[in-house]
């Protein structure tokens, strides 16, 4: 009985949907179900996640697969600068196709790491907690029904360097989740138009530009929305489309050298020896090195 009822309901739903589309197509009037009533995009949460070995392992695999040495030709000789940001081969990838997240999407990352990372990954240290921005796109039809509920996490793992030099990006990734009703289609892609060095050759500061483009369509209408982001090795996350800054750069306290001079004077009176005064002076150097937090 349960199976029969389920089949009857399914068949009825398909017949109603077919009727809606056929009626709309015939009369050239879009049925209200397919008419967009409200489009809302917003940031619903921000936070950090502690760095884990799994996170770094995924970043390393993505880097090894999608990066190559950046080479320079100097006086006819090919030179590879170990600190230079490697070229990124992965420029465009899909994260949702036909309403479904792509398989193994967590392994598709944009990186901005030095050439030496290919051979000596452990030389990179100082990674900060991964920064996360949760974005939501909600689309309703004129009935007020949410037909597309799309969220993604924009994640940045950055702050690492080599012996105090450089600020690199181990991973910049977009992890999606979506619920889409019948009759609507959602496709989402990520594009990396540029990876640049905002620092110097000796002390590179990596920056990655990322565009996230969503395309929503039904039988009668297509709608495209794009958000552009800037993610930097110093932890900055900025929406280039709206100008909003979600995360400021990591705070740094530089190393300081302090000269300390301590002087103590003790005066003691003894009935046998009279008054005794002792003065001691110590001079030393103290170095303070505070990490980013």
N, C-alpha and C positions, 0 to 999 in steps of 0.2 A: 504493500500500500504506500509506504514511504517513498519507494523508488518511483512509482507511478505519479505520485504527487509532485516529486522533484522534476520529473520529465515534463509533466504538464505545465508547471511553472516556468521552466526553461523555454519551452516551445512558445508559451504565451508571451514571454518577454521578448523573444526574437520576432514574433509576429507584430507586436506593438512597435518595436524599434523599426522594423521594415516599413510599417505603415507610416510612421513619422517621417522617415527619409523619403519615401515615395511621394507622400503628400506634399512635402516641402519642395522637392525637386519639380513636381508637376506645376505647382502654383507659383514657383519662383519666390516664395515667401519662406524665410528661414524660420523653422520651428523654434519656439522659445527655449527649448532644451539646448539648442546649439548656439544660442545668442549669449555672448559674453556680457555679464552684468558688472563684475568687479574684478580688478586685478590688484593684488596687494603683495608687495615685497618688503621684507623687514629682516633685521637682525634680531633673533630671539634669545641668543645667549652667547657669552664669551667666557673663556677660561683657559686653564693650562693642564697639561698631562705630564707626569714625570717621565724622564727619558728612560727607556728600557732597552735591553739587549736586542729584543725582537724588533723594536722600532729602528734601531741602528742597522740591524741586519737587512731589513727590507730596503732601507735607504741605500745601503752599499750595493745590494743586488741590482737595484734600479740604476744606480750610477754606472756600474760596470757594463750594464747592457745598453744604456742609452747615451753614453758620453764617449768622447775621444780626445786625445791629446790636442791641445792648441799649440801649433808649431809656428815658429818665425824663421824667416830666411835672412840671415845676417852674413854679409860678405860671401854669399854663395853657400853658406853652411846652414843646415837645418838645426835650429836650437829649440829645445823644449824647456821653458821656464817652469820649474817645479811648483812655484807659487801661483802661476797664472790660472785663471778660471778655465776649466776644460770646456770644450764646445759641447752643447747639448744637441743630441740627434733627435730626441723625441719632442716634436713641436706641436702636434695636434693629436688628440685622442678623444674617443667617445667615452662617456661615463654612463649614459642611459640611452638605450636603443629600443624603440617601440615599447616604451613604458617600463622597461626592465633594466636594472643596473647591470653593467658589463661584468663578466666573470673576472675575478682576480684584479679588480680595479685598484686595490691597495698597492699593487706593485708598479703602478704607473705614476711616477713621481717626476717633478722637475727638480733638478739639482743644480747647484752652482758651487762646485768643489774644485780644489786645485789639482793640477796634473799629477802631483805626487801621490794622491789618494789611490790611484790605480795600483801602485806598487807598495805603498806604505800607509794603509788606512789608519793604523794605530797612532800615527804621528799627529792626527787630528784629535784635539781634546778641547774640553770646555763647553760642550753642548749644553744649552739651557733647556728648561722644560718646554715641551711643545706647546705652542700657542694655537688656540682653536676658536674659530668664529663660526657660529651656526646661523645659516641663512635660510629663509623660508620664502617660497613663492606660492601664493594661493590664488586660484582662479575660480570664480563662481559664475554660473549662468544667471539669467534674469529671474529664475525661480528662487534664487538664493542658495542653490545647491552647489557645494564645493565639488567641481568636476576634476580639478587638478590640485593636488596637495604635494608640493615638491620641496624637499629640504636637502641641504648639503652642508658638510663640514669643510671649511677651508682651514688647512692645517699647515703650520710652519715650524720646522725644526731647524734652528739656526744658532749662531753665536760661537761655533767652533773655530779654532785657529791652529796655527802651527808655531809652537814656542813663542806665544804671545803676539804673533803676527797674523793678520787677516781676520776677517769675519765672513764666514761662508754659510751657505744654505745646504744642509744635508738632504732636506726633503720639503717640497712644497706640493701638497696634494689636495684633491677634492674628492670627498667620499659622499655619494648621494643616497637618498631614500625617496621613494615616490609612491603615491597612490593616485591612480587615474581611472575615472569612470568610463563605462562603455561609450563608444562613439568619439572619444578623444584620443589623441596620440601625442606622446611627449618624447622628444629627442634632445639630449644635452651633450655638448662637446666642450672640451677645454683646449685653449690655444695659448701657446707661449710665444708672443711676438719678439721678445728680446730678453737676453741675459746680459747684464752689464756690470762693469766694475766702477763703483762710485768713489773708490779710494785711490791709492797709488799703486805702482808696479811692485813696490817693496812691501806695501801693507794693503792688499786688496780688500775691498768691501763689496761683497756680492749683492746684486739686486735682480729680482725676477719679476717680470710683468706677466700676469696671467689674466686671460679673458675666459669667462664662463658664459656660454650662450645656450639658452633654452628655446626650443621651438615647439609651440603647441598648435595642433591643427585638428580640425574635424572636417566633415564632408564639405562644409561651406566656407571655412575661414582658416587662415594661418596667422599666427602671431609669434613674433620673435622678440626676446628680451635678452640683453647682455649686460654683464657687470664686469668691470675691469679693475684689477687689483695690483698693487705694488707690494711685494714681500722682500724684505731686506735681511742681510746677514746680521744686522744689529737688532733684529727683532721687530722692526716696524712693519705693521700691516695697515695699508691705506686703501680705501675704495677710491679709485681714480675717477669713477663715474660721478660720485656724489661729493667727493672731497673729504669724506669722513675718515678720521684716523681711529682705528679700532684698538691698536696697541702702539704705544710709544716705544722708542728704542730702549734697550736695556740700559740701566743706569751704571755708569762706570766710575770707580774711584781710582785714580792713578796711583802708582807707587810713589811713596814719599820717603825721603831720607831726612832723619831728624838727629841732630847732635845734642846729646844729653850731658849736662854737667851737674854733678851732685857734690855738694860740699856739706860736711858735718863737723860741728865743733862740740867737743865734750869737755866740761870743766869739772874736775873732781878735787875735793879738799881732803887731805889725809893728815892726821895729827903728826905723823912721823916725817912725812916728806914735804909738807906744805901744799901748794896749789899746783895741779898738773893740767895743762891744756893740750888737747890733741885735735889737729885739723887734718881732714882727709879730703882730697879732691879727685873725682873720677870723671873721665871724659870717654864717651863711647859713641857708636853709631847704631841707630835702630832703623830697620827697613820694614815698611808696612805694605803688604800687597793684598788688596781686597778684591775678591772675584766679583763678577757681575751677579746681580740678584734680580 
